[in-house]
Structure formats: structure tokens, C-alpha cells
Amino acid sequence: MRLVAVLALSCLAAPALALTGREVIDQAQRKNGFSTWHDRAMGATMESYDHDTLARTRDITIVEQTDPRGEHRTFIRFVGPADVKDTRFLHLSPRGDKDQQWLWTPTTRRTRRLGDAQRDENFFGSDLSYRDLELLVRIQQWTDAEATATLVGEETVDGAPAHVVELVPKNDEFQYAKYRLWFGRDDLLLKRVDIYADADTVLKRVTPKKYQPIGPYQTAMAADVANLDADTHTAFTFRDVVYDQGVSDGTFAVANLDHG
């Protein structure tokens, strides 16, 4: 009986098994619903800064559709200011195949497909490239076959401990060498993402902010995207976010760009 008691106390005192990087991502998905929704719609404002000076402001509406093992689709319409109003953009990202990006502008009144070289250009003066638009959703959907996920340590973010997970892609879905993701240790909210140009150089930093629960999904209602080398950043604020409203597949048809 004495031996049993000692063994029981030893088990209680033993530390819990350490999480792996993949387990941290999976637990964050289950707890907060990151990238597990089917469709999402919202309004957004993009404020782009050169150093600390506001350079431009854009207002947009965004409709997305995602399948964790299939295609991600994004339809964006500009609602202001006047020089970009009613411009429409469509991004189709099939799993394991090349992205397609299409643009319709009021000046040309025609739809054109963007070339491969344009995918890595800045999206309308923001610090995101055209290809980056779905980055935060997509990289959390990668499997072990698509990226190696490693728990590299724990750091403090905004005064609270956070797991640091490093993702090294095995595919060429995005052009970056690796990503580091900070998840709050207690709430498993995504606090920060560093995007590396190579093994040691952080090119961009994404900071989600102001989380709100919307249905089963914890949603960042603001985010900052910084280009560290250029000392520029874009502040995003989101509004009127709704999930899983049954958005039609036709929303993401190329022909829909002609009439919005």
C-alpha cells in the first residue's frame, strides 16, 4: 500500500508530456476555430504607413471560402476611396496547384489575369503581397506532408507566456523560407507571426489584435502587417464579420468580376 501511494504521488508530481508544434496548432484550431470555417465575409479598412506617416487608406469588402484540404478562394471589392472604388479582385488557390489571380478595374472595364511575377507585388500599396492575402489561414492548414512543425520554445508576448511554433514548408505555396507562430499558452490565441526571407532574416511580422468570439470562432478584429526591412506597415481593422452563411460558389467565378 505504501508503494502504491508513493507511485501515485510520483505520477501526480511528474510534468505533463511536452506538446509538439503540430499539437499546439491542432489544439488552437479546436479551441478557437482558426481556419476551420467554410466561408467568411467582412468589411475592412487598410491604412498603409511609410515609417509613421499615413500614406493611403483603402476600404474593402472581403468574401472567402476555404476547405482545409482543398481550395481557398477570396473575392475582394474596393468601396473607397474614389480612385479605386469598385475595383474587384479574385484569388483562387487550389491545393497543390498554381494560384490564379484576376483583377477587374472600372477604368479598363475588363477582367485580366495577373501574371506569375505580379503575385509577389504589394497588394494595392499594402505590406501584403497578392499571394499573402490568405497566408494566415493557409499555413495553419498545412499537414506534416506540407510543412514541418516544431515547438521551438516559449516566450512572453504582451506580458503573457506563448508557445513558439516554427513551420518550415515542404511546398512552394508561398515563397518564404519559414514561419514562426506565437500562440498564447493559456488561451491558444495566435499573437504573432514572423515571416522569414531566409533562415535568419525576418521579412514581415503580422500581429493579430482585439480578438472577439463570433459564434465558435475567435476572430482578430484588427491586425498589423509590418515590413521590417522597409520600415512600413499596414494596419487592418475588420467589421461586420460573419461566418458560414452559405456563400455561393458562383461568388468566386471569374465571370462574377464583370458585374461584382
N, C-alpha and C positions, 0 to 999 in steps of 0.2 A: 504493500500500500504506500509505504514511504517512497519507493522507487517510482511508482506511478505518479505521485504528487510532484516529485522532482521533474519528471519528464514533462508533465503538463505545464509547470511553471516555465520550463525551458522553451517550450513551444510558444507560450504567450510572450516571452521576452524576445524571441527571435524576430529580426526585422522582416517585413514583408518582402517578397521577391521583387527585385527591381523590374520596372517596366522596360519594355523595348520601345524604340522610336515608333514602330508601327502600332504598338498598343496604345501609345499616347494619342496618336491621330485617330485611331478607331474609337477610343473612349470619348474623345472630344466630339466626334461625329454623333455618337449615340446620345451624349448628354446635351449637346447644343444644336444638333441638326445641321451642322455645316455641310453644304454641298449635297445634302440628301433629298432636297426638294425636287419636284418635277418642273415647275415653272415659277417665275417670279416677275413682277412688274413694279416699277417705281419711277419717281421723278428724282432728278439730281441736279446739283449746281457744281460746276468745276471752276475753281478760282486758281489761276496759274500765277506763280510768283517767280520773279527773277531776283535772286537774293531775297530781300524783304519787301520788294516793291511789287504790288499787284499789277500784272501785265495784261491779263484778259480774264473775262468771265463768260462762261457758257452755261445755258440751261438746256437740259435734255430730258427725254423720257427713254426708259430702258425696258425692254421685254426680253426675258431669257427663258430658255428651255434646256434642261440638262438630263442626261442619262449617265449614271456613274460608269457604265461600261460601253457607252455609245457616243452619240454626237452631242456637242454643246452648240447652241445657237443663240445669237444675240442680235436684236434689232434695236437700233438707236435712232431717234428722231430729235433734231435740234429745234428748240422752241424759242430761242433767243440767244444773242441779240439779232438785229435785223440782217447783218451781213452773212449769217449762217442759218437763219430761220428756215425751217422745212427741209434742210439737208437730211438725207437718210442714209444710214449705214447698216449693212448686213454682214455678219461674221458667222460662217459655218465651219465648225471644227469637228470633222469626223475622227473617231478613234483610229489611230494607226494610218491615217492618210493625210494628204496635204490640206491645209486650211484654204478656204475660199473667202475673199473679202470683196464686197460690192458697195459702190457708192453712187448715190443719185443727188444731184445738186440742182437748185432752181435755175441757175444761170445756163447750164447746158440742157436741162430737161431731158436727160437721158441717163441710163444706168451703165456704168462701166465697171469692169473687174480690175481690182488692183493687182499689180504685178508682184512677184516674189520679193523684189528689192524694196517695195514700199511697205511691206508688213512690219518692218522694224523701224519705220519712221514714227515720229511723235504723233499721237492722235490729237489733231486739232490744237496743237500748241500745249498739250498736257505733258506730264512726265511719264505717261504710259505710252508704249508703242501700240500699234493696232493689234498686234498679237498678244500683248499683255492684258487685254481687256477682261479675259476670263481666267487669268492666271491663278488667283486665289481659290477659285472653285476647282479648277482642273488639277492643280498639283496635289490637292488633298484626296483626289480620286485615284491617283496612281496606285497600281498594285506593286508587289515585290518584283514582278517581271518588268515593270516600267521604271522603277526607281528604288534605290537602296535607302531605307530609313533607319537612321542611327540616333539613339539618345546620347547626346554628347555632354550633357551636364545640366546644371541648374543655375540660374542667375536671377537677379532681382530686377523686375520691371515695374515701374511706378510704385515702388515700395513693397511689392509682394513677390514671393518666390515663383519662378516659372520654369517649366521643363523646356529645354532647348533641343529640338529635333533637327537633324541635318538630312536633307533629301538630295541625293545625287542621281540625276536622271540617267536612264539607260536608253532613252529615246531622244528624238530631236524635235519634240513637240514645241519646246521653247528653246531659245538659243543660248541660255545661260548655263554656267558650269555647275552650280549647285545653289541650294536654298537653305536658309536656316529659319525655323519657325519657333516662336516663343508661345507656349500655352501656359496659362495660369495654373499653378499646381493644384489649387483648391477648386477653381471654377472651370478649368479647362477651356477658357475663352482664348481665342487667338489674339495675342497682344502685339505681335510684331513679326514681320517677315523681312529678312535680308536677302537680297538677290546678288549673286556673285558673278562678276565678269570672268574670273578665273578662280583658282584655288584659294587665293588670299585677298582678292580685291572686291570689296562691297561696292556694287554699282548703284543699286537703288535700295531704298528702305520704305516699306509700307507699314503704316501704323493705324490699325483699326481702332475706332473710338466710339464711346457713347452707345454701348450695347443696350438693346431693348428686346424683350421677348415678344415675338409676333407669332401667335399660335405656338407650335412646338419648336420654333426656330429662334435662337438668339441672333440678333441682327445688329451689326455695326451701323449706326446711323450717320457716321462720319468716318473719314479716313484721310490720311495724309500720305502722299507718294512723293518721295524726295529722290532727286538725282544728286548723289553726294559729290560727284566729281564736278558737275556744272554749278553746284550751289543753287539749284532751282527746286521748286516743289509745287505740287498741285494739291489743293485742299478740296475734298469732295464732301458734300453734305447730301443726305438722302432723305426722301419724304414719301409718304403715301405708299409704303411698301406692302405688297400683298403677295401671298404665296398660293400656289396650287389652285388657280382659278380656272383651269381647263383651257389654257391658251391654245388657239388653233394652230395646227402645223402650217396652215396657209400663211400665217403671220411671217414665217421665215422663208417664204417662196421669193425667188429673185423678182418675179413679176410684181410682187407687192410693193417693191420700191417705187414703181411708176406712179402709184396712187396713194401710198403711205398708209 
